[in-house]
Amino acid sequence: MVTFGKQKNKDMNRIKDVLVQKGLKQIWLSKELGKSYNMVISYTTNRRQPSVEILYRIADILDVSVKDLLIDNKKQA
């Protein structure tokens, strides 16, 4: 797991959850984004976080608010 300082990288996005809710596949999202399947897998498993620009593109593709793709940092403990 990636660490930043003394904190471990926690789940920060809900991309996979939204894909499941919409009945969409990660391979479909990779094609729509023009990114490799492995990169999308990195995003959906929170091993890597997409840039803000990519996050907005994902939100547009999935027809959701960017907020719907993020986990609220104030609700994590």
LUMVEX-754719 format. One record per atom (N, C-alpha, C, CB): residue number from 1; residue in three letters; atom name; x, y, z. Coordinates in nm, 2 decimals. Each point is the difference from the previous one (the first is absolute). Glycine has a CB too. Example, Ala and Ser with C-alpha at 12.3 -4.5 7.8 and 13.67 -1.06 7.14 Angstrom:
<r resi="1" resn="ALA" name="N" X="1.32" Y="-0.57" Z="0.78"/>
<r resi="1" resn="ALA" name="CA" X="-0.09" Y="0.12" Z="0.00"/>
<r resi="1" resn="ALA" name="C" X="0.09" Y="0.12" Z="0.00"/>
<r resi="1" resn="ALA" name="CB" X="-0.19" Y="-0.12" Z="0.12"/>
<r resi="2" resn="SER" name="N" X="0.15" Y="0.23" Z="-0.19"/>
<r resi="2" resn="SER" name="CA" X="0.09" Y="0.11" Z="0.00"/>
<r resi="2" resn="SER" name="C" X="-0.08" Y="0.11" Z="0.08"/>
<r resi="2" resn="SER" name="CB" X="0.12" Y="-0.06" Z="-0.22"/>
This chain:
<r resi="1" resn="MET" name="N" X="0.08" Y="-0.12" Z="0.00"/>
<r resi="1" resn="MET" name="CA" X="-0.08" Y="0.12" Z="0.00"/>
<r resi="1" resn="MET" name="C" X="0.09" Y="0.12" Z="0.00"/>
<r resi="1" resn="MET" name="CB" X="-0.19" Y="-0.12" Z="0.12"/>
<r resi="2" resn="VAL" name="N" X="0.15" Y="0.22" Z="-0.20"/>
<r resi="2" resn="VAL" name="CA" X="0.07" Y="0.13" Z="-0.01"/>
<r resi="2" resn="VAL" name="C" X="-0.01" Y="0.08" Z="0.13"/>
<r resi="2" resn="VAL" name="CB" X="-0.03" Y="0.00" Z="-0.25"/>
<r resi="3" resn="THR" name="N" X="0.13" Y="0.05" Z="0.30"/>
<r resi="3" resn="THR" name="CA" X="-0.01" Y="0.09" Z="0.12"/>
<r resi="3" resn="THR" name="C" X="0.05" Y="0.14" Z="-0.03"/>
<r resi="3" resn="THR" name="CB" X="0.04" Y="-0.20" Z="0.14"/>
<r resi="4" resn="PHE" name="N" X="-0.11" Y="0.29" Z="-0.07"/>
<r resi="4" resn="PHE" name="CA" X="0.04" Y="0.14" Z="-0.01"/>
<r resi="4" resn="PHE" name="C" X="0.03" Y="0.05" Z="0.14"/>
<r resi="4" resn="PHE" name="CB" X="-0.15" Y="0.04" Z="-0.20"/>
<r resi="5" resn="GLY" name="N" X="0.28" Y="-0.02" Z="0.22"/>
<r resi="5" resn="GLY" name="CA" X="0.04" Y="0.03" Z="0.14"/>
<r resi="5" resn="GLY" name="C" X="-0.03" Y="-0.12" Z="0.08"/>
<r resi="5" resn="GLY" name="CB" X="-0.05" Y="0.25" Z="-0.03"/>
<r resi="6" resn="LYS" name="N" X="-0.02" Y="-0.23" Z="0.14"/>
<r resi="6" resn="LYS" name="CA" X="-0.03" Y="-0.11" Z="0.09"/>
<r resi="6" resn="LYS" name="C" X="-0.14" Y="-0.06" Z="-0.03"/>
<r resi="6" resn="LYS" name="CB" X="0.15" Y="0.10" Z="0.17"/>
<r resi="7" resn="GLN" name="N" X="-0.23" Y="-0.04" Z="-0.26"/>
<r resi="7" resn="GLN" name="CA" X="-0.13" Y="-0.05" Z="-0.02"/>
<r resi="7" resn="GLN" name="C" X="0.00" Y="-0.09" Z="-0.12"/>
<r resi="7" resn="GLN" name="CB" X="-0.10" Y="0.21" Z="0.09"/>
<r resi="8" resn="LYS" name="N" X="0.02" Y="-0.32" Z="-0.08"/>
<r resi="8" resn="LYS" name="CA" X="-0.02" Y="-0.09" Z="-0.11"/>
<r resi="8" resn="LYS" name="C" X="-0.10" Y="0.06" Z="-0.10"/>
<r resi="8" resn="LYS" name="CB" X="0.06" Y="-0.20" Z="0.15"/>
<r resi="9" resn="ASN" name="N" X="-0.05" Y="0.17" Z="-0.28"/>
<r resi="9" resn="ASN" name="CA" X="-0.09" Y="0.04" Z="-0.10"/>
<r resi="9" resn="ASN" name="C" X="-0.13" Y="-0.07" Z="0.02"/>
<r resi="9" resn="ASN" name="CB" X="0.19" Y="0.05" Z="-0.16"/>
<r resi="10" resn="LYS" name="N" X="-0.30" Y="0.02" Z="0.19"/>
<r resi="10" resn="LYS" name="CA" X="-0.13" Y="-0.07" Z="0.02"/>
<r resi="10" resn="LYS" name="C" X="-0.07" Y="0.01" Z="-0.13"/>
<r resi="10" resn="LYS" name="CB" X="-0.01" Y="0.06" Z="0.24"/>
<r resi="11" resn="ASP" name="N" X="-0.10" Y="-0.13" Z="-0.25"/>
<r resi="11" resn="ASP" name="CA" X="-0.09" Y="0.01" Z="-0.12"/>
<r resi="11" resn="ASP" name="C" X="-0.04" Y="0.15" Z="-0.01"/>
<r resi="11" resn="ASP" name="CB" X="-0.08" Y="-0.24" Z="0.02"/>
<r resi="12" resn="MET" name="N" X="0.09" Y="0.29" Z="-0.13"/>
<r resi="12" resn="MET" name="CA" X="-0.03" Y="0.14" Z="-0.02"/>
<r resi="12" resn="MET" name="C" X="-0.11" Y="0.02" Z="-0.11"/>
<r resi="12" resn="MET" name="CB" X="0.23" Y="0.06" Z="0.06"/>
<r resi="13" resn="ASN" name="N" X="-0.25" Y="-0.16" Z="-0.14"/>
<r resi="13" resn="ASN" name="CA" X="-0.10" Y="0.02" Z="-0.10"/>
<r resi="13" resn="ASN" name="C" X="-0.10" Y="-0.12" Z="-0.01"/>
<r resi="13" resn="ASN" name="CB" X="0.16" Y="0.14" Z="-0.13"/>
<r resi="14" resn="ARG" name="N" X="-0.27" Y="-0.11" Z="0.07"/>
<r resi="14" resn="ARG" name="CA" X="-0.11" Y="-0.10" Z="-0.01"/>
<r resi="14" resn="ARG" name="C" X="-0.03" Y="-0.04" Z="-0.15"/>
<r resi="14" resn="ARG" name="CB" X="-0.10" Y="0.09" Z="0.21"/>
<r resi="15" resn="ILE" name="N" X="0.20" Y="-0.08" Z="-0.29"/>
<r resi="15" resn="ILE" name="CA" X="-0.02" Y="-0.03" Z="-0.14"/>
<r resi="15" resn="ILE" name="C" X="-0.05" Y="-0.14" Z="-0.02"/>
<r resi="15" resn="ILE" name="CB" X="0.19" Y="0.16" Z="-0.06"/>
<r resi="16" resn="LYS" name="N" X="-0.14" Y="-0.26" Z="0.12"/>
<r resi="16" resn="LYS" name="CA" X="-0.04" Y="-0.13" Z="-0.01"/>
<r resi="16" resn="LYS" name="C" X="-0.15" Y="-0.02" Z="0.04"/>
<r resi="16" resn="LYS" name="CB" X="0.24" Y="-0.08" Z="0.03"/>
<r resi="17" resn="ASP" name="N" X="-0.27" Y="0.14" Z="0.08"/>
<r resi="17" resn="ASP" name="CA" X="-0.14" Y="0.00" Z="0.05"/>
<r resi="17" resn="ASP" name="C" X="-0.10" Y="0.05" Z="-0.10"/>
<r resi="17" resn="ASP" name="CB" X="0.09" Y="0.02" Z="0.24"/>
<r resi="18" resn="VAL" name="N" X="-0.05" Y="0.10" Z="-0.30"/>
<r resi="18" resn="VAL" name="CA" X="-0.09" Y="0.06" Z="-0.09"/>
<r resi="18" resn="VAL" name="C" X="-0.02" Y="-0.09" Z="-0.13"/>
<r resi="18" resn="VAL" name="CB" X="0.07" Y="0.23" Z="0.09"/>
<r resi="19" resn="LEU" name="N" X="0.04" Y="-0.29" Z="-0.13"/>
<r resi="19" resn="LEU" name="CA" X="0.00" Y="-0.09" Z="-0.12"/>
<r resi="19" resn="LEU" name="C" X="-0.10" Y="-0.11" Z="0.03"/>
<r resi="19" resn="LEU" name="CB" X="0.24" Y="0.06" Z="-0.06"/>
<r resi="20" resn="VAL" name="N" X="-0.23" Y="-0.12" Z="0.18"/>
<r resi="20" resn="VAL" name="CA" X="-0.08" Y="-0.11" Z="0.04"/>
<r resi="20" resn="VAL" name="C" X="-0.15" Y="0.04" Z="0.00"/>
<r resi="20" resn="VAL" name="CB" X="0.19" Y="-0.10" Z="0.13"/>
<r resi="21" resn="GLN" name="N" X="-0.21" Y="0.21" Z="-0.07"/>
<r resi="21" resn="GLN" name="CA" X="-0.14" Y="0.05" Z="0.01"/>
<r resi="21" resn="GLN" name="C" X="-0.06" Y="0.03" Z="-0.14"/>
<r resi="21" resn="GLN" name="CB" X="0.06" Y="0.11" Z="0.22"/>
<r resi="22" resn="LYS" name="N" X="0.02" Y="-0.07" Z="-0.31"/>
<r resi="22" resn="LYS" name="CA" X="-0.05" Y="0.02" Z="-0.14"/>
<r resi="22" resn="LYS" name="C" X="0.01" Y="-0.12" Z="-0.09"/>
<r resi="22" resn="LYS" name="CB" X="0.07" Y="0.24" Z="0.03"/>
<r resi="23" resn="GLY" name="N" X="-0.02" Y="-0.35" Z="0.02"/>
<r resi="23" resn="GLY" name="CA" X="0.01" Y="-0.12" Z="-0.08"/>
<r resi="23" resn="GLY" name="C" X="0.10" Y="0.01" Z="-0.11"/>
<r resi="23" resn="GLY" name="CB" X="-0.23" Y="-0.04" Z="0.06"/>
<r resi="24" resn="LEU" name="N" X="0.34" Y="0.12" Z="-0.03"/>
<r resi="24" resn="LEU" name="CA" X="0.10" Y="0.02" Z="-0.10"/>
<r resi="24" resn="LEU" name="C" X="0.13" Y="-0.07" Z="0.04"/>
<r resi="24" resn="LEU" name="CB" X="-0.10" Y="0.22" Z="-0.06"/>
<r resi="25" resn="LYS" name="N" X="0.18" Y="-0.25" Z="-0.04"/>
<r resi="25" resn="LYS" name="CA" X="0.13" Y="-0.08" Z="0.02"/>
<r resi="25" resn="LYS" name="C" X="0.12" Y="0.10" Z="-0.01"/>
<r resi="25" resn="LYS" name="CB" X="-0.11" Y="-0.21" Z="-0.10"/>
<r resi="26" resn="GLN" name="N" X="0.21" Y="0.17" Z="0.17"/>
<r resi="26" resn="GLN" name="CA" X="0.12" Y="0.08" Z="0.00"/>
<r resi="26" resn="GLN" name="C" X="0.07" Y="0.01" Z="-0.14"/>
<r resi="26" resn="GLN" name="CB" X="0.03" Y="-0.07" Z="0.24"/>
<r resi="27" resn="ILE" name="N" X="-0.04" Y="-0.04" Z="-0.32"/>
<r resi="27" resn="ILE" name="CA" X="0.05" Y="0.00" Z="-0.13"/>
<r resi="27" resn="ILE" name="C" X="-0.07" Y="0.10" Z="-0.09"/>
<r resi="27" resn="ILE" name="CB" X="0.06" Y="-0.24" Z="0.02"/>
<r resi="28" resn="TRP" name="N" X="-0.19" Y="0.26" Z="0.00"/>
<r resi="28" resn="TRP" name="CA" X="-0.08" Y="0.10" Z="-0.07"/>
<r resi="28" resn="TRP" name="C" X="0.05" Y="0.14" Z="0.04"/>
<r resi="28" resn="TRP" name="CB" X="-0.20" Y="-0.15" Z="-0.01"/>
<r resi="29" resn="LEU" name="N" X="0.22" Y="0.17" Z="0.14"/>
<r resi="29" resn="LEU" name="CA" X="0.05" Y="0.13" Z="0.04"/>
<r resi="29" resn="LEU" name="C" X="0.14" Y="0.03" Z="-0.06"/>
<r resi="29" resn="LEU" name="CB" X="-0.14" Y="-0.02" Z="0.21"/>
<r resi="30" resn="SER" name="N" X="0.22" Y="-0.08" Z="-0.21"/>
<r resi="30" resn="SER" name="CA" X="0.14" Y="0.02" Z="-0.06"/>
<r resi="30" resn="SER" name="C" X="-0.01" Y="0.05" Z="-0.14"/>
<r resi="30" resn="SER" name="CB" X="0.09" Y="-0.17" Z="0.16"/>
<r resi="31" resn="LYS" name="N" X="-0.18" Y="0.11" Z="-0.24"/>
<r resi="31" resn="LYS" name="CA" X="-0.02" Y="0.03" Z="-0.14"/>
<r resi="31" resn="LYS" name="C" X="-0.05" Y="0.14" Z="-0.01"/>
<r resi="31" resn="LYS" name="CB" X="-0.04" Y="-0.24" Z="-0.06"/>
<r resi="32" resn="GLU" name="N" X="-0.06" Y="0.28" Z="0.14"/>
<r resi="32" resn="GLU" name="CA" X="-0.06" Y="0.13" Z="-0.01"/>
<r resi="32" resn="GLU" name="C" X="0.10" Y="0.11" Z="0.04"/>
<r resi="32" resn="GLU" name="CB" X="-0.22" Y="-0.10" Z="0.06"/>
<r resi="33" resn="LEU" name="N" X="0.30" Y="0.07" Z="0.04"/>
<r resi="33" resn="LEU" name="CA" X="0.10" Y="0.09" Z="0.05"/>
<r resi="33" resn="LEU" name="C" X="0.12" Y="0.01" Z="-0.10"/>
<r resi="33" resn="LEU" name="CB" X="-0.07" Y="-0.04" Z="0.24"/>
<r resi="34" resn="GLY" name="N" X="0.10" Y="-0.06" Z="-0.31"/>
<r resi="34" resn="GLY" name="CA" X="0.12" Y="-0.01" Z="-0.08"/>
<r resi="34" resn="GLY" name="C" X="0.12" Y="-0.03" Z="0.08"/>
<r resi="34" resn="GLY" name="CB" X="-0.10" Y="0.16" Z="-0.15"/>
<r resi="35" resn="LYS" name="N" X="0.07" Y="-0.23" Z="0.26"/>
<r resi="35" resn="LYS" name="CA" X="0.11" Y="-0.04" Z="0.09"/>
<r resi="35" resn="LYS" name="C" X="0.01" Y="-0.15" Z="0.00"/>
<r resi="35" resn="LYS" name="CB" X="-0.03" Y="0.20" Z="0.15"/>
<r resi="36" resn="SER" name="N" X="0.15" Y="-0.25" Z="-0.11"/>
<r resi="36" resn="SER" name="CA" X="0.01" Y="-0.15" Z="0.00"/>
<r resi="36" resn="SER" name="C" X="-0.09" Y="-0.06" Z="0.11"/>
<r resi="36" resn="SER" name="CB" X="0.24" Y="0.02" Z="-0.08"/>
<r resi="37" resn="TYR" name="N" X="-0.27" Y="-0.15" Z="0.06"/>
<r resi="37" resn="TYR" name="CA" X="-0.08" Y="-0.07" Z="0.09"/>
<r resi="37" resn="TYR" name="C" X="0.07" Y="0.00" Z="0.14"/>
<r resi="37" resn="TYR" name="CB" X="-0.10" Y="-0.14" Z="-0.19"/>
<r resi="38" resn="ASN" name="N" X="0.23" Y="0.12" Z="0.19"/>
<r resi="38" resn="ASN" name="CA" X="0.08" Y="-0.01" Z="0.12"/>
<r resi="38" resn="ASN" name="C" X="-0.01" Y="0.13" Z="0.08"/>
<r resi="38" resn="ASN" name="CB" X="0.15" Y="-0.17" Z="-0.11"/>
<r resi="39" resn="MET" name="N" X="-0.15" Y="0.28" Z="0.04"/>
<r resi="39" resn="MET" name="CA" X="-0.01" Y="0.13" Z="0.06"/>
<r resi="39" resn="MET" name="C" X="-0.13" Y="0.02" Z="0.07"/>
<r resi="39" resn="MET" name="CB" X="0.15" Y="0.10" Z="-0.17"/>
<r resi="40" resn="VAL" name="N" X="-0.26" Y="-0.14" Z="0.10"/>
<r resi="40" resn="VAL" name="CA" X="-0.14" Y="0.01" Z="0.06"/>
<r resi="40" resn="VAL" name="C" X="-0.01" Y="-0.09" Z="0.12"/>
<r resi="40" resn="VAL" name="CB" X="-0.09" Y="0.05" Z="-0.22"/>
<r resi="41" resn="ILE" name="N" X="0.15" Y="-0.17" Z="0.21"/>
<r resi="41" resn="ILE" name="CA" X="0.00" Y="-0.09" Z="0.12"/>
<r resi="41" resn="ILE" name="C" X="0.08" Y="0.06" Z="0.12"/>
<r resi="41" resn="ILE" name="CB" X="-0.01" Y="-0.20" Z="-0.16"/>
<r resi="42" resn="SER" name="N" X="0.12" Y="0.27" Z="0.13"/>
<r resi="42" resn="SER" name="CA" X="0.07" Y="0.08" Z="0.11"/>
<r resi="42" resn="SER" name="C" X="-0.09" Y="0.10" Z="0.06"/>
<r resi="42" resn="SER" name="CB" X="0.21" Y="-0.03" Z="-0.12"/>
<r resi="43" resn="TYR" name="N" X="-0.29" Y="0.10" Z="0.04"/>
<r resi="43" resn="TYR" name="CA" X="-0.09" Y="0.10" Z="0.06"/>
<r resi="43" resn="TYR" name="C" X="-0.11" Y="-0.07" Z="0.08"/>
<r resi="43" resn="TYR" name="CB" X="0.04" Y="0.15" Z="-0.20"/>
<r resi="44" resn="THR" name="N" X="-0.10" Y="-0.26" Z="0.15"/>
<r resi="44" resn="THR" name="CA" X="-0.12" Y="-0.06" Z="0.06"/>
<r resi="44" resn="THR" name="C" X="0.04" Y="-0.07" Z="0.13"/>
<r resi="44" resn="THR" name="CB" X="-0.11" Y="-0.02" Z="-0.22"/>
<r resi="45" resn="THR" name="N" X="0.24" Y="-0.02" Z="0.23"/>
<r resi="45" resn="THR" name="CA" X="0.04" Y="-0.07" Z="0.12"/>
<r resi="45" resn="THR" name="C" X="0.08" Y="0.09" Z="0.10"/>
<r resi="45" resn="THR" name="CB" X="0.02" Y="-0.21" Z="-0.13"/>
<r resi="46" resn="ASN" name="N" X="-0.02" Y="0.34" Z="0.09"/>
<r resi="46" resn="ASN" name="CA" X="0.06" Y="0.11" Z="0.09"/>
<r resi="46" resn="ASN" name="C" X="0.15" Y="-0.02" Z="0.01"/>
<r resi="46" resn="ASN" name="CB" X="-0.21" Y="0.02" Z="0.12"/>
<r resi="47" resn="ARG" name="N" X="0.28" Y="-0.09" Z="-0.21"/>
<r resi="47" resn="ARG" name="CA" X="0.14" Y="-0.01" Z="0.00"/>
<r resi="47" resn="ARG" name="C" X="0.06" Y="0.12" Z="-0.05"/>
<r resi="47" resn="ARG" name="CB" X="-0.01" Y="-0.25" Z="-0.03"/>
<r resi="48" resn="ARG" name="N" X="-0.06" Y="0.32" Z="-0.06"/>
<r resi="48" resn="ARG" name="CA" X="0.04" Y="0.13" Z="-0.06"/>
<r resi="48" resn="ARG" name="C" X="-0.13" Y="0.09" Z="-0.01"/>
<r resi="48" resn="ARG" name="CB" X="0.20" Y="-0.11" Z="-0.13"/>
<r resi="49" resn="GLN" name="N" X="-0.18" Y="0.24" Z="0.16"/>
<r resi="49" resn="GLN" name="CA" X="-0.11" Y="0.09" Z="-0.01"/>
<r resi="49" resn="GLN" name="C" X="0.01" Y="0.08" Z="-0.13"/>
<r resi="49" resn="GLN" name="CB" X="-0.01" Y="0.02" Z="0.25"/>
<r resi="50" resn="PRO" name="N" X="-0.10" Y="-0.01" Z="-0.32"/>
<r resi="50" resn="PRO" name="CA" X="0.00" Y="0.08" Z="-0.13"/>
<r resi="50" resn="PRO" name="C" X="0.02" Y="0.15" Z="0.03"/>
<r resi="50" resn="PRO" name="CB" X="-0.15" Y="-0.17" Z="-0.10"/>
<r resi="51" resn="SER" name="N" X="0.20" Y="0.24" Z="0.00"/>
<r resi="51" resn="SER" name="CA" X="0.02" Y="0.14" Z="0.02"/>
<r resi="51" resn="SER" name="C" X="-0.14" Y="0.06" Z="0.00"/>
<r resi="51" resn="SER" name="CB" X="0.22" Y="0.00" Z="-0.12"/>
<r resi="52" resn="VAL" name="N" X="-0.23" Y="0.13" Z="0.16"/>
<r resi="52" resn="VAL" name="CA" X="-0.13" Y="0.06" Z="0.01"/>
<r resi="52" resn="VAL" name="C" X="-0.06" Y="0.01" Z="-0.14"/>
<r resi="52" resn="VAL" name="CB" X="0.08" Y="0.14" Z="0.20"/>
<r resi="53" resn="GLU" name="N" X="0.00" Y="-0.12" Z="-0.30"/>
<r resi="53" resn="GLU" name="CA" X="-0.05" Y="0.01" Z="-0.14"/>
<r resi="53" resn="GLU" name="C" X="-0.06" Y="-0.14" Z="-0.04"/>
<r resi="53" resn="GLU" name="CB" X="0.17" Y="0.17" Z="-0.06"/>
<r resi="54" resn="ILE" name="N" X="-0.10" Y="-0.28" Z="0.09"/>
<r resi="54" resn="ILE" name="CA" X="-0.05" Y="-0.13" Z="-0.03"/>
<r resi="54" resn="ILE" name="C" X="-0.13" Y="-0.03" Z="0.08"/>
<r resi="54" resn="ILE" name="CB" X="0.24" Y="-0.08" Z="-0.06"/>
<r resi="55" resn="LEU" name="N" X="-0.24" Y="0.12" Z="0.19"/>
<r resi="55" resn="LEU" name="CA" X="-0.12" Y="-0.02" Z="0.08"/>
<r resi="55" resn="LEU" name="C" X="-0.12" Y="0.07" Z="-0.06"/>
<r resi="55" resn="LEU" name="CB" X="0.15" Y="-0.02" Z="0.20"/>
<r resi="56" resn="TYR" name="N" X="-0.13" Y="0.14" Z="-0.25"/>
<r resi="56" resn="TYR" name="CA" X="-0.11" Y="0.07" Z="-0.06"/>
<r resi="56" resn="TYR" name="C" X="-0.05" Y="-0.07" Z="-0.13"/>
<r resi="56" resn="TYR" name="CB" X="0.08" Y="0.21" Z="0.09"/>
<r resi="57" resn="ARG" name="N" X="0.02" Y="-0.27" Z="-0.17"/>
<r resi="57" resn="ARG" name="CA" X="-0.04" Y="-0.07" Z="-0.12"/>
<r resi="57" resn="ARG" name="C" X="-0.08" Y="-0.13" Z="0.04"/>
<r resi="57" resn="ARG" name="CB" X="0.21" Y="0.09" Z="-0.12"/>
<r resi="58" resn="ILE" name="N" X="-0.16" Y="-0.16" Z="0.22"/>
<r resi="58" resn="ILE" name="CA" X="-0.07" Y="-0.12" Z="0.05"/>
<r resi="58" resn="ILE" name="C" X="-0.14" Y="0.04" Z="0.04"/>
<r resi="58" resn="ILE" name="CB" X="0.21" Y="-0.11" Z="0.07"/>
<r resi="59" resn="ALA" name="N" X="-0.23" Y="0.22" Z="0.00"/>
<r resi="59" resn="ALA" name="CA" X="-0.13" Y="0.04" Z="0.05"/>
<r resi="59" resn="ALA" name="C" X="-0.09" Y="0.03" Z="-0.12"/>
<r resi="59" resn="ALA" name="CB" X="0.10" Y="0.09" Z="0.21"/>
<r resi="60" resn="ASP" name="N" X="-0.05" Y="-0.02" Z="-0.31"/>
<r resi="60" resn="ASP" name="CA" X="-0.08" Y="0.03" Z="-0.12"/>
<r resi="60" resn="ASP" name="C" X="-0.04" Y="-0.13" Z="-0.08"/>
<r resi="60" resn="ASP" name="CB" X="0.13" Y="0.22" Z="-0.02"/>
<r resi="61" resn="ILE" name="N" X="-0.03" Y="-0.31" Z="0.01"/>
<r resi="61" resn="ILE" name="CA" X="-0.03" Y="-0.13" Z="-0.07"/>
<r resi="61" resn="ILE" name="C" X="-0.11" Y="-0.08" Z="0.07"/>
<r resi="61" resn="ILE" name="CB" X="0.24" Y="0.00" Z="-0.08"/>
<r resi="62" resn="LEU" name="N" X="-0.23" Y="0.00" Z="0.22"/>
<r resi="62" resn="LEU" name="CA" X="-0.10" Y="-0.08" Z="0.08"/>
<r resi="62" resn="LEU" name="C" X="-0.12" Y="0.08" Z="0.03"/>
<r resi="62" resn="LEU" name="CB" X="0.19" Y="-0.12" Z="0.10"/>
<r resi="63" resn="ASP" name="N" X="-0.20" Y="0.25" Z="-0.14"/>
<r resi="63" resn="ASP" name="CA" X="-0.11" Y="0.09" Z="0.02"/>
<r resi="63" resn="ASP" name="C" X="-0.04" Y="0.01" Z="0.14"/>
<r resi="63" resn="ASP" name="CB" X="-0.08" Y="-0.07" Z="-0.22"/>
<r resi="64" resn="VAL" name="N" X="0.18" Y="0.10" Z="0.30"/>
<r resi="64" resn="VAL" name="CA" X="-0.01" Y="0.02" Z="0.15"/>
<r resi="64" resn="VAL" name="C" X="0.08" Y="0.13" Z="0.04"/>
<r resi="64" resn="VAL" name="CB" X="-0.04" Y="-0.25" Z="0.04"/>
<r resi="65" resn="SER" name="N" X="0.01" Y="0.29" Z="0.07"/>
<r resi="65" resn="SER" name="CA" X="0.08" Y="0.11" Z="0.06"/>
<r resi="65" resn="SER" name="C" X="0.13" Y="-0.05" Z="0.04"/>
<r resi="65" resn="SER" name="CB" X="-0.21" Y="0.12" Z="0.08"/>
<r resi="66" resn="VAL" name="N" X="0.31" Y="-0.03" Z="-0.08"/>
<r resi="66" resn="VAL" name="CA" X="0.14" Y="-0.04" Z="0.05"/>
<r resi="66" resn="VAL" name="C" X="-0.01" Y="-0.04" Z="0.14"/>
<r resi="66" resn="VAL" name="CB" X="0.11" Y="0.15" Z="-0.16"/>
<r resi="67" resn="LYS" name="N" X="-0.20" Y="-0.09" Z="0.24"/>
<r resi="67" resn="LYS" name="CA" X="-0.02" Y="-0.03" Z="0.14"/>
<r resi="67" resn="LYS" name="C" X="-0.04" Y="-0.14" Z="0.02"/>
<r resi="67" resn="LYS" name="CB" X="-0.06" Y="0.23" Z="0.04"/>
<r resi="68" resn="ASP" name="N" X="-0.02" Y="-0.29" Z="-0.14"/>
<r resi="68" resn="ASP" name="CA" X="-0.04" Y="-0.14" Z="0.01"/>
<r resi="68" resn="ASP" name="C" X="0.11" Y="-0.10" Z="-0.01"/>
<r resi="68" resn="ASP" name="CB" X="-0.22" Y="0.08" Z="-0.10"/>
<r resi="69" resn="LEU" name="N" X="0.34" Y="-0.03" Z="0.04"/>
<r resi="69" resn="LEU" name="CA" X="0.11" Y="-0.09" Z="-0.02"/>
<r resi="69" resn="LEU" name="C" X="0.10" Y="0.01" Z="0.12"/>
<r resi="69" resn="LEU" name="CB" X="-0.03" Y="0.03" Z="-0.24"/>
<r resi="70" resn="LEU" name="N" X="0.01" Y="0.06" Z="0.33"/>
<r resi="70" resn="LEU" name="CA" X="0.09" Y="0.02" Z="0.11"/>
<r resi="70" resn="LEU" name="C" X="-0.06" Y="-0.05" Z="0.14"/>
<r resi="70" resn="LEU" name="CB" X="0.10" Y="0.19" Z="-0.13"/>
<r resi="71" resn="ILE" name="N" X="-0.01" Y="-0.23" Z="0.21"/>
<r resi="71" resn="ILE" name="CA" X="-0.04" Y="-0.04" Z="0.14"/>
<r resi="71" resn="ILE" name="C" X="0.03" Y="0.12" Z="0.08"/>
<r resi="71" resn="ILE" name="CB" X="0.05" Y="-0.25" Z="-0.03"/>
<r resi="72" resn="ASP" name="N" X="-0.15" Y="0.29" Z="0.11"/>
<r resi="72" resn="ASP" name="CA" X="0.00" Y="0.12" Z="0.08"/>
<r resi="72" resn="ASP" name="C" X="0.11" Y="-0.02" Z="0.11"/>
<r resi="72" resn="ASP" name="CB" X="-0.24" Y="0.05" Z="-0.04"/>
<r resi="73" resn="ASN" name="N" X="0.34" Y="0.04" Z="0.04"/>
<r resi="73" resn="ASN" name="CA" X="0.11" Y="-0.02" Z="0.10"/>
<r resi="73" resn="ASN" name="C" X="-0.04" Y="0.03" Z="0.14"/>
<r resi="73" resn="ASN" name="CB" X="0.15" Y="0.07" Z="-0.18"/>
<r resi="74" resn="LYS" name="N" X="-0.26" Y="0.00" Z="0.20"/>
<r resi="74" resn="LYS" name="CA" X="-0.05" Y="0.02" Z="0.14"/>
<r resi="74" resn="LYS" name="C" X="-0.08" Y="-0.11" Z="0.06"/>
<r resi="74" resn="LYS" name="CB" X="-0.01" Y="0.24" Z="-0.06"/>
<r resi="75" resn="LYS" name="N" X="-0.03" Y="-0.34" Z="-0.03"/>
<r resi="75" resn="LYS" name="CA" X="-0.07" Y="-0.11" Z="0.05"/>
<r resi="75" resn="LYS" name="C" X="0.09" Y="-0.12" Z="0.03"/>
<r resi="75" resn="LYS" name="CB" X="-0.20" Y="0.07" Z="-0.13"/>
<r resi="76" resn="GLN" name="N" X="0.33" Y="-0.06" Z="0.09"/>
<r resi="76" resn="GLN" name="CA" X="0.09" Y="-0.11" Z="0.03"/>
<r resi="76" resn="GLN" name="C" X="0.06" Y="0.03" Z="0.14"/>
<r resi="76" resn="GLN" name="CB" X="0.06" Y="-0.03" Z="-0.25"/>
<r resi="77" resn="ALA" name="N" X="-0.04" Y="-0.08" Z="0.32"/>
<r resi="77" resn="ALA" name="CA" X="0.06" Y="0.02" Z="0.13"/>
<r resi="77" resn="ALA" name="C" X="0.12" Y="-0.09" Z="0.01"/>
<r resi="77" resn="ALA" name="CB" X="-0.22" Y="0.06" Z="0.10"/>
